[in-house]
Amino acid sequence: MNQRLTWFDHSFLVIGLLTQVVAYIWMPGHIISLVSGLLGICSVILGSQGNILTFLFGFGQIITYTYLCYMERFYGGIALNIFYFISQIYGIYIWHKRIVLIGKTSNLQEEVQTALPTRRLETKTLAFITLLSVLVSLLVGYLLKHYTNDTQPYLDAFTTIPAIVAQVLMVLAYREQWYLWLAIDLIYVGMWLQAGNYCMVMQYAFWCINCIYGYWKWTKLSETH
């Protein structure tokens, strides 16, 4: 499936990157926050476009974001990023198999314009997955609160468990992942706002918008309309 990017697609990426720079200038913090935010913006937007290069930027974002989680004692986030790292490797393999390449070209520009054919999940399946994620998150939040010094145990849990599920759906190319990512990103906005890291606040605020963009793009890329 070959899908050429529009001026809006390119502009959306530029706007996302600018939000990170503005946030860093407005409220300077650790330079790693800016680097992580820039890599994260590139990763999620490329993922929205069904572009396999999302994983390249994803590896960099995972490493830098894990460091930030360590600084804030977000232990669920650290565990989640270990999972992300492993799933990134598997995701490259799965996406590469599903992407319809234009011949056998090594031309990067042509491959960038080749998008991922996506799937759709049944509503009842999504509802079951969501309910199970909530229940497991409550359990994990309880454990983090009583057995660790996690600074925000329940918020940490409710961003970790659903994110694992959403990441699996992303790797398997189900568009309904974007519902979960939207809920997760809204919680992350609150977490990093309390932590006082405004680069991360702006990153996740923009990611909320990206969820809408991603759902729209993945619907267009769906194998069945």
KEGU-345548 format. One record per residue (C-alpha): residue in three letters; z, y, x; residue number from 1. Coordinates in pm, whole numbers, plus 32768, in hexadecimal, padded with zeros to 4 digits. Last residue first. Example, Ala and Ser with C-alpha at 12.3 -4.5 7.8 and 13.67 -1.06 7.14 Angstrom:
# KEGU-345548
<aa:ser&w:82CA&v:7F96&u:8557&i:2> .
<aa:ala&w:830C&v:7E3E&u:84CE&i:1> .
//
This chain:
# KEGU-345548
<aa:his&w:81F2&v:7FFA&u:7AC4&i:225> .
<aa:thr&w:81F7&v:7EB8&u:7B93&i:224> .
<aa:glu&w:81DE&v:7EB2&u:7D0E&i:223> .
<aa:ser&w:82BA&v:7FE5&u:7D28&i:222> .
<aa:leu&w:8249&v:80F3&u:7E1B&i:221> .
<aa:lys&w:8245&v:8202&u:7D10&i:220> .
<aa:thr&w:83A1&v:8196&u:7CA2&i:219> .
<aa:trp&w:8409&v:819E&u:7E10&i:218> .
<aa:lys&w:839B&v:8309&u:7E2F&i:217> .
<aa:trp&w:8455&v:8379&u:7CF7&i:216> .
<aa:tyr&w:858F&v:82B9&u:7D54&i:215> .
<aa:gly&w:8580&v:834B&u:7EB1&i:214> .
<aa:tyr&w:8560&v:84B2&u:7E38&i:213> .
<aa:ile&w:8689&v:8483&u:7D51&i:212> .
<aa:cys&w:874F&v:83E1&u:7E6A&i:211> .
<aa:asn&w:86DB&v:84F6&u:7F56&i:210> .
<aa:ile&w:8792&v:85F5&u:7E82&i:209> .
<aa:cys&w:88D5&v:8536&u:7EBC&i:208> .
<aa:trp&w:8873&v:8515&u:802C&i:207> .
<aa:phe&w:8870&v:8691&u:803F&i:206> .
<aa:ala&w:89DC&v:869B&u:7FD5&i:205> .
<aa:tyr&w:8A1E&v:857F&u:80C9&i:204> .
<aa:gln&w:8992&v:863D&u:81F0&i:203> .
<aa:met&w:8A2B&v:8786&u:8184&i:202> .
<aa:val&w:8B87&v:86ED&u:817B&i:201> .
<aa:met&w:8B46&v:863A&u:82C5&i:200> .
<aa:cys&w:8AED&v:8783&u:836D&i:199> .
<aa:tyr&w:8C18&v:881C&u:82BB&i:198> .
<aa:asn&w:8D1D&v:873F&u:8363&i:197> .
<aa:gly&w:8E67&v:87BC&u:82CD&i:196> .
<aa:ala&w:8EFA&v:8660&u:8292&i:195> .
<aa:gln&w:8F35&v:86B8&u:8123&i:194> .
<aa:leu&w:8DC8&v:8720&u:8106&i:193> .
<aa:trp&w:8D6B&v:85E3&u:81C1&i:192> .
<aa:met&w:8E08&v:8507&u:80B7&i:191> .
<aa:gly&w:8D91&v:85D5&u:7F8E&i:190> .
<aa:val&w:8C27&v:85D1&u:7FFD&i:189> .
<aa:tyr&w:8C4E&v:845D&u:8049&i:188> .
<aa:ile&w:8CA9&v:841F&u:7EDD&i:187> .
<aa:leu&w:8B67&v:84C6&u:7E68&i:186> .
<aa:asp&w:8AA4&v:83FC&u:7F6B&i:185> .
<aa:ile&w:8B2C&v:82B4&u:7EE4&i:184> .
<aa:ala&w:8AD1&v:8302&u:7D7B&i:183> .
<aa:leu&w:8970&v:8368&u:7DE1&i:182> .
<aa:trp&w:894B&v:8239&u:7EC7&i:181> .
<aa:leu&w:89A2&v:8152&u:7DA6&i:180> .
<aa:tyr&w:8896&v:81DD&u:7CC0&i:179> .
<aa:trp&w:87A0&v:81E3&u:7DE4&i:178> .
<aa:gln&w:87C3&v:806D&u:7E20&i:177> .
<aa:glu&w:870F&v:803F&u:7CD6&i:176> .
<aa:arg&w:85C3&v:8050&u:7D98&i:175> .
<aa:tyr&w:85E5&v:7EEC&u:7E18&i:174> .
<aa:ala&w:8543&v:7EBC&u:7F70&i:173> .
<aa:leu&w:860F&v:7D90&u:7FEF&i:172> .
<aa:val&w:8690&v:7E6A&u:810C&i:171> .
<aa:met&w:86E6&v:7F7C&u:8014&i:170> .
<aa:leu&w:8796&v:7E8B&u:7F28&i:169> .
<aa:val&w:8865&v:7E0A&u:804D&i:168> .
<aa:gln&w:88B8&v:7F6F&u:80B1&i:167> .
<aa:ala&w:8921&v:7FC2&u:7F4D&i:166> .
<aa:val&w:8A10&v:7E9A&u:7F47&i:165> .
<aa:ile&w:8AAB&v:7EFA&u:8094&i:164> .
<aa:ala&w:8ABD&v:8063&u:801D&i:163> .
<aa:pro&w:8B73&v:7FF6&u:7EE0&i:162> .
<aa:ile&w:8C82&v:7F57&u:7FBD&i:161> .
<aa:thr&w:8CA9&v:8072&u:80BA&i:160> .
<aa:thr&w:8CA0&v:81B5&u:7FF3&i:159> .
<aa:phe&w:8D9D&v:8144&u:7EF2&i:158> .
<aa:ala&w:8E78&v:80B2&u:8004&i:157> .
<aa:asp&w:8E85&v:81F5&u:80CE&i:156> .
<aa:leu&w:8ECD&v:82BC&u:7F94&i:155> .
<aa:tyr&w:8FE6&v:81C8&u:7F4C&i:154> .
<aa:pro&w:9078&v:81D0&u:80AA&i:153> .
<aa:gln&w:905F&v:8346&u:8101&i:152> .
<aa:thr&w:9125&v:8376&u:8246&i:151> .
<aa:asp&w:9118&v:8207&u:82AA&i:150> .
<aa:asn&w:9266&v:81B1&u:834C&i:149> .
<aa:thr&w:923A&v:8040&u:8300&i:148> .
<aa:tyr&w:92E8&v:7F2E&u:8236&i:147> .
<aa:his&w:9353&v:7FCF&u:80EF&i:146> .
<aa:lys&w:923E&v:80CB&u:80B2&i:145> .
<aa:leu&w:9128&v:7FFB&u:814E&i:144> .
<aa:leu&w:918C&v:7ECA&u:8082&i:143> .
<aa:tyr&w:9196&v:7F8F&u:7F3D&i:142> .
<aa:gly&w:9045&v:802E&u:7F87&i:141> .
<aa:val&w:8FB1&v:7ED5&u:7FCD&i:140> .
<aa:leu&w:9029&v:7E56&u:7E7B&i:139> .
<aa:leu&w:8FA9&v:7F87&u:7DC0&i:138> .
<aa:ser&w:8E5C&v:7F6A&u:7E77&i:137> .
<aa:val&w:8E3D&v:7DFC&u:7E12&i:136> .
<aa:leu&w:8E64&v:7E5C&u:7CA3&i:135> .
<aa:val&w:8D6D&v:7F7E&u:7CBA&i:134> .
<aa:ser&w:8C67&v:7EAD&u:7D71&i:133> .
<aa:leu&w:8C82&v:7D97&u:7C6D&i:132> .
<aa:leu&w:8C42&v:7E92&u:7B57&i:131> .
<aa:thr&w:8B11&v:7F21&u:7C0A&i:130> .
<aa:ile&w:8A7B&v:7DCA&u:7C53&i:129> .
<aa:phe&w:8AA6&v:7D60&u:7AE9&i:128> .
<aa:ala&w:8A05&v:7EA1&u:7A68&i:127> .
<aa:leu&w:88E2&v:7E7D&u:7B5D&i:126> .
<aa:thr&w:88A5&v:7D18&u:7AE9&i:125> .
<aa:lys&w:88B0&v:7D84&u:797C&i:124> .
<aa:thr&w:87B3&v:7E99&u:79C2&i:123> .
<aa:glu&w:86B9&v:7DB1&u:7A6E&i:122> .
<aa:leu&w:865B&v:7E1A&u:7BD0&i:121> .
<aa:arg&w:8509&v:7EAB&u:7C30&i:120> .
<aa:arg&w:844B&v:7E63&u:7D72&i:119> .
<aa:thr&w:83A3&v:7F3B&u:7E7B&i:118> .
<aa:pro&w:825A&v:7F2A&u:7F3C&i:117> .
<aa:leu&w:82A7&v:7FE1&u:8085&i:116> .
<aa:ala&w:81C4&v:80F8&u:80F4&i:115> .
<aa:thr&w:80AF&v:811A&u:81F4&i:114> .
<aa:gln&w:8084&v:8286&u:8258&i:113> .
<aa:val&w:816A&v:825C&u:8384&i:112> .
<aa:glu&w:8097&v:8131&u:83EF&i:111> .
<aa:glu&w:7F5C&v:8205&u:83FA&i:110> .
<aa:gln&w:8007&v:830E&u:84CD&i:109> .
<aa:leu&w:8096&v:820C&u:85BD&i:108> .
<aa:asn&w:7F41&v:8175&u:861A&i:107> .
<aa:ser&w:7F86&v:800F&u:8683&i:106> .
<aa:thr&w:7E96&v:7F8F&u:8580&i:105> .
<aa:lys&w:7E6D&v:7E30&u:84FD&i:104> .
<aa:gly&w:7DCE&v:7E84&u:83B0&i:103> .
<aa:ile&w:7E78&v:7F92&u:82EA&i:102> .
<aa:leu&w:7FD0&v:7EF4&u:82CC&i:101> .
<aa:val&w:8058&v:7E76&u:8183&i:100> .
<aa:ile&w:81CF&v:7E92&u:81A9&i:99> .
<aa:arg&w:828F&v:7D67&u:8128&i:98> .
<aa:lys&w:82B1&v:7CA2&u:826F&i:97> .
<aa:his&w:8306&v:7DDC&u:8335&i:96> .
<aa:trp&w:8408&v:7E37&u:8231&i:95> .
<aa:ile&w:84BB&v:7CEA&u:8257&i:94> .
<aa:tyr&w:84C0&v:7CEB&u:83D5&i:93> .
<aa:ile&w:8523&v:7E59&u:83F1&i:92> .
<aa:gly&w:8632&v:7E1E&u:82ED&i:91> .
<aa:tyr&w:86C8&v:7CFE&u:83B4&i:90> .
<aa:ile&w:8700&v:7DE4&u:84DC&i:89> .
<aa:gln&w:8780&v:7EFB&u:83FD&i:88> .
<aa:ser&w:8866&v:7E02&u:834C&i:87> .
<aa:ile&w:891F&v:7DBF&u:8491&i:86> .
<aa:phe&w:8953&v:7F31&u:84DA&i:85> .
<aa:tyr&w:89B0&v:7F7A&u:8372&i:84> .
<aa:phe&w:8ABC&v:7E6B&u:8378&i:83> .
<aa:ile&w:8B57&v:7F08&u:84AD&i:82> .
<aa:asn&w:8B33&v:8055&u:83FA&i:81> .
<aa:leu&w:8BF8&v:7FD3&u:82D0&i:80> .
<aa:ala&w:8D17&v:7F63&u:83AD&i:79> .
<aa:ile&w:8D2F&v:80C1&u:8441&i:78> .
<aa:gly&w:8D19&v:8161&u:82EA&i:77> .
<aa:gly&w:8E2F&v:8084&u:8268&i:76> .
<aa:tyr&w:8F01&v:80F1&u:838F&i:75> .
<aa:phe&w:8EE2&v:8264&u:8343&i:74> .
<aa:arg&w:8FD5&v:82CD&u:8455&i:73> .
<aa:glu&w:8F40&v:842F&u:846C&i:72> .
<aa:met&w:8EDA&v:840E&u:85DC&i:71> .
<aa:tyr&w:8E6A&v:82A8&u:85A5&i:70> .
<aa:cys&w:8D94&v:8313&u:847E&i:69> .
<aa:leu&w:8CED&v:8418&u:855B&i:68> .
<aa:tyr&w:8CA2&v:8312&u:8666&i:67> .
<aa:thr&w:8C10&v:822A&u:8560&i:66> .
<aa:tyr&w:8B32&v:834B&u:84F0&i:65> .
<aa:thr&w:8A9B&v:836E&u:864A&i:64> .
<aa:ile&w:8A45&v:81FE&u:866D&i:63> .
<aa:ile&w:89C9&v:81D3&u:8506&i:62> .
<aa:gln&w:88F3&v:830D&u:8517&i:61> .
<aa:gly&w:8841&v:8293&u:864E&i:60> .
<aa:phe&w:87F7&v:813F&u:85B4&i:59> .
<aa:gly&w:8781&v:81E1&u:8472&i:58> .
<aa:phe&w:8681&v:82B6&u:8526&i:57> .
<aa:leu&w:85C4&v:817B&u:8587&i:56> .
<aa:phe&w:8612&v:80D2&u:843B&i:55> .
<aa:thr&w:856A&v:81E4&u:836F&i:54> .
<aa:leu&w:8430&v:81A2&u:843D&i:53> .
<aa:ile&w:83E1&v:8095&u:833A&i:52> .
<aa:asn&w:836A&v:81A3&u:8249&i:51> .
<aa:gly&w:83A8&v:8166&u:80D8&i:50> .
<aa:gln&w:83A0&v:82DD&u:8099&i:49> .
<aa:ser&w:850D&v:82DE&u:8033&i:48> .
<aa:gly&w:855D&v:8224&u:8173&i:47> .
<aa:leu&w:84AC&v:8333&u:8239&i:46> .
<aa:ile&w:8587&v:842C&u:8180&i:45> .
<aa:val&w:86C1&v:8361&u:81C5&i:44> .
<aa:ser&w:8682&v:833A&u:833B&i:43> .
<aa:cys&w:860F&v:849C&u:8386&i:42> .
<aa:ile&w:873F&v:8530&u:82D7&i:41> .
<aa:gly&w:8826&v:843D&u:8389&i:40> .
<aa:leu&w:879A&v:8491&u:84E0&i:39> .
<aa:leu&w:87D2&v:8605&u:849F&i:38> .
<aa:gly&w:8931&v:85C8&u:8418&i:37> .
<aa:ser&w:8995&v:84E8&u:8539&i:36> .
<aa:val&w:891E&v:85E9&u:8636&i:35> .
<aa:leu&w:89D4&v:8702&u:857F&i:34> .
<aa:ser&w:8B16&v:863D&u:8561&i:33> .
<aa:ile&w:8AFB&v:85D1&u:86CE&i:32> .
<aa:ile&w:8B01&v:8742&u:872C&i:31> .
<aa:his&w:8C6A&v:8750&u:86B2&i:30> .
<aa:gly&w:8CA4&v:887B&u:85D1&i:29> .
<aa:pro&w:8C06&v:89CA&u:8589&i:28> .
<aa:met&w:8C28&v:8A42&u:841F&i:27> .
<aa:trp&w:8B03&v:8B26&u:83CB&i:26> .
<aa:ile&w:8A30&v:8AC1&u:84F6&i:25> .
<aa:tyr&w:8A6C&v:894E&u:84B4&i:24> .
<aa:ala&w:8A28&v:8971&u:833F&i:23> .
<aa:val&w:88E9&v:8A36&u:8385&i:22> .
<aa:val&w:886C&v:892A&u:8476&i:21> .
<aa:gln&w:88B6&v:8814&u:837F&i:20> .
<aa:thr&w:8813&v:88C8&u:825C&i:19> .
<aa:leu&w:86E2&v:8907&u:8337&i:18> .
<aa:leu&w:86AB&v:8792&u:836A&i:17> .
<aa:gly&w:86A7&v:8754&u:81F4&i:16> .
<aa:ile&w:85BB&v:8877&u:81B7&i:15> .
<aa:val&w:84C9&v:87EC&u:82BB&i:14> .
<aa:leu&w:84D1&v:8692&u:821D&i:13> .
<aa:phe&w:8492&v:871B&u:80C1&i:12> .
<aa:ser&w:8373&v:87EF&u:8146&i:11> .
<aa:his&w:82C4&v:86B9&u:81D0&i:10> .
<aa:asp&w:82E0&v:85FF&u:8085&i:9> .
<aa:phe&w:827D&v:8737&u:7FC1&i:8> .
<aa:trp&w:8144&v:8767&u:8096&i:7> .
<aa:thr&w:80DE&v:8609&u:802D&i:6> .
<aa:leu&w:8101&v:84BF&u:80E6&i:5> .
<aa:arg&w:7FE6&v:83C6&u:80CF&i:4> .
<aa:gln&w:8033&v:827C&u:802B&i:3> .
<aa:asn&w:7F8B&v:813E&u:80A5&i:2> .
<aa:met&w:8000&v:8000&u:8000&i:1> .
//
